[in-house]
Amino acid sequence: MSSYERALQGVVAQRMMDDASEQDEEAMVQDYQEQVNYDDGMDDLEPTTSISQMPDMQANLMAAATPLEYQATLETKLNSYDNYCNLFHWILNSDGPVDFDIPSPQWAWEVIDEFIYQFESFCRYRNRVARTDPSSEDAQLLRESPHTWGCYSVLNVLYSLIQRSKISEQLLAMKQGVDQKTAMGQVGGEYGSKLIYHTLGYFSMIGLLRVHCLLGDFSLALKTLDDIELNKRSMFARVMPAHFTTYYYVGFCYMMMRRYADAIRMFSHILVYVSRTKNFQKNAQYDSMAKKNDQMLALVAICVSFNPTKLDDIIHTALREKYGDQLNRLQRGGPESLPLFEELFRSACPKFISPTPPDFDNPAINIDPVDHHTSIFMQEVKSNMFSPTVKSYLKLYTTMDLKKLAGFLEVQPEQLRQWLLVNKQRNRQVRWSEGGLLQGDVINSNELDYAMAGDLIHISEAKVGRRLVDWYLRNLSRAY
Amino acid sequence: MMHESFDQAKDRPDNINEILNGLDRYNPETTGIFQDYIASQCEERTYDCYANLALLKLYQFNPHLTREETITNILVKALTVFPGPDFSLCLHLLPPHILHPASSASSLPAAGDAPLSEAVQKLTTLNTLLEGANYKGFWTTLDSDDLYADLTADVSGFEELMRVRIAVTVGQSCREVERAVLEGWLQLKGADFEKFISDICGWGLDAARGPPKGGMVVIPVNKENEAKSSVVRENVSFDRKFFLHFGWEERMIVGADDSCRILARGKESLRATGVEVGGSERAREEFVVLFVSWKYYLLARTGIRSEHEME
């Protein structure tokens, strides 16, 4: 039994699904058999299944990369799920690899992207209907199809594509210096040597990053990218939306793991890249990225408020233009900043989903997953909200008496001691230096450092040497 | 510097490692194995957040398998490693209605949710106190309700683990602490207190100092509580920030020894001193600008190299 088959059985097999889903599976198998029967006559002549023999699949393959209309009805969405099932079933479970030349790597990205997007919007729609309109016709339809767009099926597709294509093995070989073609030929095997499997498998990994993040599992999301190197030579960098998406989700996951320095590094990388290349982007593509661009700027604003950092000039300017006033308020901290943190977080976070169907009989318990994750994030913001106040005072001294400072701030010394401890702890952060994304070293991320000796606070500052590069760059651009 | 990888745990058995790295992490049949594993973490005082998150994910996907006491045990274990992100990461994987009882109170939630919801609320309160460094408040709250004792009962040595953790954060921030203050933070007094700070923490006690009758706990210097001033030197690599800025990246490669090689779009190339220039007339013009600015850069950066050296 191949590892893929084991995975299929292990992950989706009947034992973990109830009866209803078995029917789904059966329906899928039946669909599949119908297609096979349709081809039976030709199969005798040709061993491989060819795209030309399956006119339906040709249309299906094209449809898979095409967004649904915004106004699509629920029925269309349900049908679309069936189409994806048929398509992936055909790609994965045909007699040997399917023979289809993909137009470009971008096509594979679009298939995976649209697949996950439809999963995401379906789950959100289902949750919303259950919460706000549980007696509607749509709700009835949704009740009857609890396994449509199930998270096990979606994950199964992504993992199966990864396993079939042996993409992990291929990437490992490429890490050791083998080029892509050789890796596909030597390591990819029967399936992975074909571009369609290679690219679908690759983008499935990025798809997993996204799905895990949408489900709130940020550490697993980062773990799925272990085999992909985040650099310009990676395949995702050749497909702009993939490049963009990857960095957004990696940055967001880092932020949720409180690794703000790493989050800023990710967002900065892609924002600078976009701003450098925006003249080369097709207009339509750029428009769709503009919104995500603003979202990432908002996340940068949140992260630098927690973890003051010198940003790249371009980002700094963009941030000032877009969120200048808000940034000041965030950086000032305190209870007044909380609504703003929440507003920015909500506007910039991914559209979280819940993996299980909602409870149509208890509308009130179907909480919007975005509310859920926002409220957990806000607890962290609250714990930290006085750090900016503390820092702004400490900056002015080299030693300071705790009671005196408490007097300035009009709080009890005990309260101030807590704030100092919190701020000190939050300055310690894990920061990536090499290896997988989850690795890192614990560092002190702030220029301001201090220690308490009884009631005396000793303050030190890491001074930054002359910044010649910036000076030079500024003057050079002026000289042009 | 402490090197960490979130997906690793030093006491993790091989079979758990195998499940976590394979697709069996989604297989509901492994739920039992993970449940036993968290039970052993509670007993043996080990901790493996990454594995516990995998169990919470199984619950997230298969709500009917959920075991409430396992969830609370995972959360209590996550408290013992505050102020890390662990507790929050666990909360993210819990069903949303557990955390938001206010909205579900009116209509009756699914049977059995109420106690779990209350337990999670209580533990979240503890977590908030700990993350806010309100250690005294943490101990007071812990003693204020019998439910806390029930919740933490399975976690062997919970109070001691918390004391050690608090001591770690104090050791990072303080060189000296008044005895009375630290007693409150650790909720220990008298001989127990003295034993804890000397045997477990390795700290000293100076009875002669501090406020009247008090005494001062002296924490030896470590990297964290040293708070030493330093000067951060600018470190910029050529090929990234500098050349990206002008979109030259693809055409210019600067070696570690500051030698410069320019790869223009064309194929032909022209050699200069330590420099390879290629391409059309236009590329050559560009090169001159580039080369001059590169020299400028070196001048600005080092301030000592003469022009001669650079040519």
Boltz contact constraints between the chains, C-beta under 6 A:
constraints:
  - contact:
      token1: [A, 7]
      token2: [B, 23]
      max_distance: 6.0
  - contact:
      token1: [A, 10]
      token2: [B, 23]
      max_distance: 6.0
  - contact:
      token1: [A, 10]
      token2: [B, 24]
      max_distance: 6.0
  - contact:
      token1: [A, 10]
      token2: [B, 27]
      max_distance: 6.0
  - contact:
      token1: [A, 11]
      token2: [B, 23]
      max_distance: 6.0
  - contact:
      token1: [A, 11]
      token2: [B, 26]
      max_distance: 6.0
  - contact:
      token1: [A, 16]
      token2: [B, 28]
      max_distance: 6.0
  - contact:
      token1: [A, 216]
      token2: [B, 92]
      max_distance: 6.0
  - contact:
      token1: [A, 216]
      token2: [B, 93]
      max_distance: 6.0
  - contact:
      token1: [A, 217]
      token2: [B, 57]
      max_distance: 6.0
  - contact:
      token1: [A, 219]
      token2: [B, 6]
      max_distance: 6.0
  - contact:
      token1: [A, 223]
      token2: [B, 7]
      max_distance: 6.0
  - contact:
      token1: [A, 257]
      token2: [B, 85]
      max_distance: 6.0
  - contact:
      token1: [A, 258]
      token2: [B, 85]
      max_distance: 6.0
  - contact:
      token1: [A, 355]
      token2: [B, 60]
      max_distance: 6.0
  - contact:
      token1: [A, 355]
      token2: [B, 61]
      max_distance: 6.0
  - contact:
      token1: [A, 356]
      token2: [B, 63]
      max_distance: 6.0
  - contact:
      token1: [A, 362]
      token2: [B, 107]
      max_distance: 6.0
  - contact:
      token1: [A, 364]
      token2: [B, 103]
      max_distance: 6.0
  - contact:
      token1: [A, 364]
      token2: [B, 104]
      max_distance: 6.0
  - contact:
      token1: [A, 364]
      token2: [B, 107]
      max_distance: 6.0
  - contact:
      token1: [A, 365]
      token2: [B, 97]
      max_distance: 6.0
  - contact:
      token1: [A, 365]
      token2: [B, 104]
      max_distance: 6.0
  - contact:
      token1: [A, 365]
      token2: [B, 109]
      max_distance: 6.0
  - contact:
      token1: [A, 367]
      token2: [B, 96]
      max_distance: 6.0
  - contact:
      token1: [A, 367]
      token2: [B, 97]
      max_distance: 6.0
  - contact:
      token1: [A, 367]
      token2: [B, 100]
      max_distance: 6.0
  - contact:
      token1: [A, 369]
      token2: [B, 96]
      max_distance: 6.0
  - contact:
      token1: [A, 372]
      token2: [B, 96]
      max_distance: 6.0
  - contact:
      token1: [A, 376]
      token2: [B, 88]
      max_distance: 6.0
  - contact:
      token1: [A, 376]
      token2: [B, 91]
      max_distance: 6.0
  - contact:
      token1: [A, 376]
      token2: [B, 92]
      max_distance: 6.0
  - contact:
      token1: [A, 383]
      token2: [B, 131]
      max_distance: 6.0
  - contact:
      token1: [A, 383]
      token2: [B, 132]
      max_distance: 6.0
  - contact:
      token1: [A, 418]
      token2: [B, 133]
      max_distance: 6.0
  - contact:
      token1: [A, 418]
      token2: [B, 134]
      max_distance: 6.0
  - contact:
      token1: [A, 421]
      token2: [B, 133]
      max_distance: 6.0
  - contact:
      token1: [A, 421]
      token2: [B, 173]
      max_distance: 6.0
  - contact:
      token1: [A, 422]
      token2: [B, 133]
      max_distance: 6.0
  - contact:
      token1: [A, 424]
      token2: [B, 173]
      max_distance: 6.0
  - contact:
      token1: [A, 425]
      token2: [B, 83]
      max_distance: 6.0
  - contact:
      token1: [A, 425]
      token2: [B, 169]
      max_distance: 6.0
  - contact:
      token1: [A, 430]
      token2: [B, 4]
      max_distance: 6.0
  - contact:
      token1: [A, 438]
      token2: [B, 5]
      max_distance: 6.0
  - contact:
      token1: [A, 438]
      token2: [B, 6]
      max_distance: 6.0
  - contact:
      token1: [A, 438]
      token2: [B, 7]
      max_distance: 6.0
  - contact:
      token1: [A, 439]
      token2: [B, 5]
      max_distance: 6.0
  - contact:
      token1: [A, 440]
      token2: [B, 4]
      max_distance: 6.0
  - contact:
      token1: [A, 441]
      token2: [B, 1]
      max_distance: 6.0
  - contact:
      token1: [A, 441]
      token2: [B, 3]
      max_distance: 6.0
  - contact:
      token1: [A, 442]
      token2: [B, 2]
      max_distance: 6.0
  - contact:
      token1: [A, 449]
      token2: [B, 227]
      max_distance: 6.0
  - contact:
      token1: [A, 450]
      token2: [B, 227]
      max_distance: 6.0
  - contact:
      token1: [A, 451]
      token2: [B, 175]
      max_distance: 6.0
  - contact:
      token1: [A, 451]
      token2: [B, 225]
      max_distance: 6.0
  - contact:
      token1: [A, 451]
      token2: [B, 227]
      max_distance: 6.0
  - contact:
      token1: [A, 452]
      token2: [B, 174]
      max_distance: 6.0
  - contact:
      token1: [A, 453]
      token2: [B, 175]
      max_distance: 6.0
  - contact:
      token1: [A, 453]
      token2: [B, 176]
      max_distance: 6.0
  - contact:
      token1: [A, 454]
      token2: [B, 176]
      max_distance: 6.0
  - contact:
      token1: [A, 458]
      token2: [B, 227]
      max_distance: 6.0
  - contact:
      token1: [A, 460]
      token2: [B, 227]
      max_distance: 6.0
  - contact:
      token1: [A, 460]
      token2: [B, 228]
      max_distance: 6.0
  - contact:
      token1: [A, 460]
      token2: [B, 229]
      max_distance: 6.0
  - contact:
      token1: [A, 462]
      token2: [B, 230]
      max_distance: 6.0
  - contact:
      token1: [A, 462]
      token2: [B, 232]
      max_distance: 6.0
  - contact:
      token1: [A, 463]
      token2: [B, 231]
      max_distance: 6.0
  - contact:
      token1: [A, 464]
      token2: [B, 232]
      max_distance: 6.0
  - contact:
      token1: [A, 465]
      token2: [B, 231]
      max_distance: 6.0
  - contact:
      token1: [A, 465]
      token2: [B, 233]
      max_distance: 6.0
  - contact:
      token1: [A, 465]
      token2: [B, 234]
      max_distance: 6.0
  - contact:
      token1: [A, 467]
      token2: [B, 234]
      max_distance: 6.0
  - contact:
      token1: [A, 468]
      token2: [B, 300]
      max_distance: 6.0
  - contact:
      token1: [A, 468]
      token2: [B, 301]
      max_distance: 6.0
  - contact:
      token1: [A, 469]
      token2: [B, 236]
      max_distance: 6.0
  - contact:
      token1: [A, 472]
      token2: [B, 297]
      max_distance: 6.0
  - contact:
      token1: [A, 472]
      token2: [B, 300]
      max_distance: 6.0
  - contact:
      token1: [A, 473]
      token2: [B, 245]
      max_distance: 6.0
  - contact:
      token1: [A, 476]
      token2: [B, 293]
      max_distance: 6.0
